Amino acid sequence: MEKLKELFNSEKLAKLKELVKKIRVVDFIIVACVFVALVVGFVTFKGVRQTADKQIEATSNIVFKVYMRGVTFSGKELPIKKGDKTFISIRNVPYSDLEIVDVKADRRKIVLPTLNSKTVVIVVEDVGQPDLYDVVVTLTDKAKITKDGAVVGGNKVKMGLPITLEGADYRFTGSVSEIQIVDAVGEEALSKDINTTDDVQ
């Protein structure tokens, strides 16, 4: 009887060893990843972990300026005009048509010294580059306001953000130089009108 038990136990041990050999390290990693994903999902569902959509506190109209240095233009008037719409791309990703609130264009300037003791230097237009302009275009849009700033099209609008403006006969690239948040409204009042599932980057 004891010999039978020993034989049975040895057979079970051999089968267990074979099973362990079949299980690879990769299998352990897959199981661990699935377990971690389930834990993160459960914690998020319970509201312990705050997702990007829950960070949105309000929505607001924003006004931001795009500064474009060294725009070359030889026509009679700049194609970008106040009141028109321009299609913008954020970080080279197409976004939407936005209204142009204001346009300011100045010819490239240079600084020249003077012989006047009161005025050391003067600033004049660079006649050597008559078709070179520095342009500031002011745009308006509706943004979602988070603790980390305004968000449009899944992008945080901050100074230095690269923006491309495109129309029927122009395509200029600049960067955000100023942002103003206006008419902010609480999240509860806008929960019916806004989609709070955008990917915030």
C-alpha positions in Angstrom: 0.0 0.0 0.0 2.8 2.4 0.9 4.6 1.6 -2.3 1.5 2.4 -4.2 1.2 5.8 -2.5 4.9 6.5 -3.2 4.4 5.6 -6.8 1.2 7.8 -7.1 3.0 10.7 -5.4 6.0 10.4 -7.7 3.7 10.4 -10.8 1.9 13.5 -9.5 5.3 15.2 -8.9 6.5 14.3 -12.4 3.3 15.7 -14.0 3.7 18.9 -11.9 7.3 19.3 -13.1 6.2 18.8 -16.7 3.5 21.5 -16.3 6.0 24.0 -14.8 8.3 23.4 -17.8 5.5 24.1 -20.2 4.7 27.4 -18.6 7.1 30.1 -19.9 8.2 33.4 -18.4 6.2 35.2 -21.1 3.1 33.6 -19.8 3.8 34.9 -16.3 4.3 38.4 -17.8 1.0 38.3 -19.7 -0.9 37.2 -16.6 0.7 39.9 -14.6 -0.2 42.6 -17.2 -3.8 41.4 -17.3 -4.0 41.6 -13.5 -2.5 45.1 -13.4 -4.9 46.3 -16.1 -7.9 44.9 -14.1 -6.7 46.6 -10.9 -6.2 50.0 -12.7 -9.6 49.7 -14.3 -11.3 48.9 -11.0 -9.6 51.8 -9.3 -10.6 54.2 -12.1 -14.2 53.0 -12.0 -14.4 53.6 -8.3 -13.2 57.2 -8.8 -9.9 56.8 -7.0 -7.8 57.6 -10.1 -8.8 60.9 -11.8 -8.9 60.7 -15.6 -8.4 63.6 -18.0 -12.1 64.1 -18.6 -12.8 64.6 -14.9 -10.1 67.3 -14.7 -12.2 69.6 -16.8 -13.6 72.3 -14.6 -15.3 74.6 -17.1 -15.6 75.7 -20.6 -14.9 79.1 -21.9 -14.4 81.3 -24.9 -10.7 82.0 -25.3 -8.8 84.5 -27.4 -5.2 83.7 -28.4 -2.6 85.4 -30.5 -0.4 83.7 -33.1 2.9 85.5 -33.8 4.4 84.8 -37.2 7.9 86.2 -37.7 9.3 86.9 -41.2 6.2 86.4 -43.3 7.1 87.1 -47.0 4.3 88.9 -48.9 4.7 91.0 -52.0 1.0 91.7 -52.8 -1.0 94.8 -52.2 -2.8 93.6 -49.0 -2.3 90.7 -46.6 -4.6 87.7 -47.4 -5.4 87.3 -43.7 -8.2 89.7 -42.7 -10.2 90.5 -39.6 -13.6 88.9 -39.6 -12.6 86.1 -41.9 -12.1 82.4 -40.9 -8.9 80.6 -41.1 -8.3 76.8 -40.9 -5.7 76.0 -38.2 -3.5 73.0 -37.5 -2.0 72.4 -34.1 1.4 70.7 -34.1 0.7 69.9 -37.8 -2.5 68.1 -36.9 -5.6 69.6 -38.7 -8.1 71.1 -36.2 -10.8 73.5 -37.3 -11.9 76.8 -38.9 -11.5 79.7 -36.4 -12.7 83.3 -36.6 -10.0 86.0 -37.0 -10.6 88.7 -34.4 -7.7 91.0 -35.3 -4.7 91.2 -37.6 -1.6 93.4 -37.1 1.2 93.4 -39.7 4.4 95.4 -39.5 7.2 95.5 -42.0 10.5 94.2 -40.7 12.3 97.0 -38.8 16.0 97.7 -38.2 17.7 99.8 -35.5 20.1 102.6 -36.7 22.4 104.7 -34.6 22.0 108.5 -34.7 24.3 111.5 -34.1 21.7 113.1 -31.8 22.9 113.0 -28.2 19.3 112.7 -26.9 18.3 109.8 -29.2 21.0 107.2 -29.4 19.2 104.9 -31.9 16.1 105.0 -34.1 13.9 102.2 -35.5 13.0 102.4 -39.2 11.5 100.0 -41.8 14.1 97.8 -43.5 14.0 99.0 -47.1 16.3 96.2 -48.0 13.5 93.7 -47.3 10.3 95.5 -48.2 8.3 92.3 -48.5 9.1 90.9 -45.1 6.5 91.3 -42.3 6.0 90.3 -38.7 2.3 89.4 -38.3 0.2 88.9 -35.2 -3.2 87.2 -35.8 -5.8 87.0 -33.0 -8.2 84.0 -33.0 -11.1 83.0 -30.9 -12.4 79.5 -30.0 -14.3 77.6 -27.3 -12.0 75.7 -24.9 -12.2 73.3 -22.0 -10.5 74.8 -19.0 -8.5 72.4 -16.8 -6.2 73.0 -13.9 -3.3 72.9 -16.4 -4.8 75.5 -18.8 -7.1 75.8 -21.8 -7.6 72.7 -24.0 -8.7 72.8 -27.7 -8.7 69.8 -30.0 -7.1 67.7 -27.3 -4.1 70.1 -27.1 -3.2 72.5 -24.2 -3.0 76.0 -25.7 0.1 77.6 -24.2 2.5 80.2 -25.3 5.0 78.7 -27.8 2.5 76.1 -29.2 3.1 75.8 -33.0 0.1 76.8 -35.0 -0.4 76.8 -38.8 -3.0 79.1 -40.4 -4.3 78.1 -43.8 -6.6 79.8 -46.3 -7.5 79.7 -50.0 -4.2 81.4 -51.0 -1.9 81.3 -47.9 -0.3 78.9 -45.4 1.6 80.6 -42.6 3.2 79.0 -39.5 3.7 80.8 -36.1 3.4 80.2 -32.4 1.0 81.2 -29.7 2.2 84.4 -28.0 -0.7 85.3 -25.7 -3.9 83.6 -24.3 -6.9 85.2 -22.6 -9.8 83.2 -21.1 -13.1 85.0 -21.2 -16.7 84.1 -20.1 -15.8 81.0 -18.2 -18.8 78.9 -17.2 -19.0 76.2 -14.5 -18.8 72.5 -15.6 -22.3 71.7 -14.2 -24.0 74.3 -16.4 -22.3 73.0 -19.5 -22.4 69.2 -18.9 -25.2 68.9 -21.5 -23.3 70.8 -24.2 -19.7 69.7 -24.0 -18.1 66.3 -24.5 -15.6 65.7 -21.7 -13.9 62.7 -23.2 -11.2 64.5 -25.3 -7.7 63.1 -25.0 -5.7 65.8 -23.2 -2.1 65.9 -24.2 
